[in-house]
């Protein structure tokens, strides 16, 4: 097999794996929105294989996108609920919720819910 055709085969394999990975991880659903991918294309028309700086910039952009995706996945409502369950966290009861009505920051204070202070003492 010639070197050129080997590189072309490897490139095609990479494209297939990227395409399959994207299809596997989408759509991504949030509370209000849904992110869906359609028509995944690999545009090589502007690619200069000898431009190392552009390749490094493209790699950094790709890494940033991967980090943003990982962060979004970690912060998804489903994952937050799973982490809360693992940590045995529960929603507070209505008696434990207090609303601060101050208009200035100095007016907001940490206080125990009504009735709890007496139970602690």
N, C-alpha and C positions, 0 to 999 in steps of 0.2 A: 504494500500500500504506500503510495507516495505521501510525503510529508504534508503537502497542501490538502490532500483529501482527508488525512488523519485529523488535521486541525479543523477542517470543515465538519467532520463527523463529531468531534469533541464539542464544537460550538453548537451544533444541532442538539446534542445530548444536554448541554447546559440550558439551552432555550426550552427544551421539553421539560426538564426538571423545574425550572423557574415557573413555567406556565402551570404545571401540575400543582406546585406549592401554592401559587396564587389562587387557583381554583379551589384548593382544599381549605384555605383560610378565609374565603369570602363566600357569602356576604358577612359583613360585620354589623351587628345590630346594637344600637344604643337605646336609651330610653325614648328618645324622640326621633332619631334618624337611623337610616340604614345605608351602609356603604356597599355598593355593588359594583363589580367589574364586568365590563362588556368588551369584547373584541380586543384581546391582548395582542399587541403588535410589537415586534422588535425592529425598530427603524435604524438601519446601519448606514443610511445615505450620507450622514455628516461625520461618520467616524473616521478618524485618522489614526491608524494603528501605531504610528510612530510618534504621536504626540503624548509623551509620558505625563506631562503636567495636567492635560485634560483628563487623562485616564485616572490620575490620582484624585482630581476634583470629582469626577464621576463616582469613584469608589467612596469618597467621603460623603457625597450626597446619598448614595445607596446605604451606607452605614447609618446616617442620620435618619433616613426613612425607616430602616429596620428598628432603630431605637424608639422612634415615635410610635411605630406599630406595637412594639413590645410594651411600651408605657400605656398605650390605650387599652391593650388587652388586660394589663394588670389592673387598670382603673375601671374596667367594665363593671356594671352593676352585678352581673352574675358572679364575677370573681370576688368582688367586695363581699357579697353575701356568703360565698364559700369560705372566705377568710374569717368573716365574723363568726360563722358556725364553728370553724376549727378552733377559734379562740373562746368559744362558748359565750359570745356576746349576744345580748338580746335587746330588743327595743325597750326603751323606758316605759314604765306605766304612766298613764296620764297624770297621776299625782306627783311623779318625779320631774315633770316638765315645768319649768318656770320661764316666763317671758320677762325680760328686762325692759322697763319702760323709760329709763333715763334718756335724756337728750344729749348728754355729754359723756365722753368716755369715762370720766372720773366717777360718774354715777353708777356705772356698771360694777357690780361686786359679785364675788363668788359667795354664794350662800347655800346652805343645805336646804333641801325641800321642806316645806312646812310639815311639822310633826316629827321629822327625823331628828331634829336637834334635841328634842325632849327625850327621844328613845335612846340617843347616844349617852346622854348625861345620867 
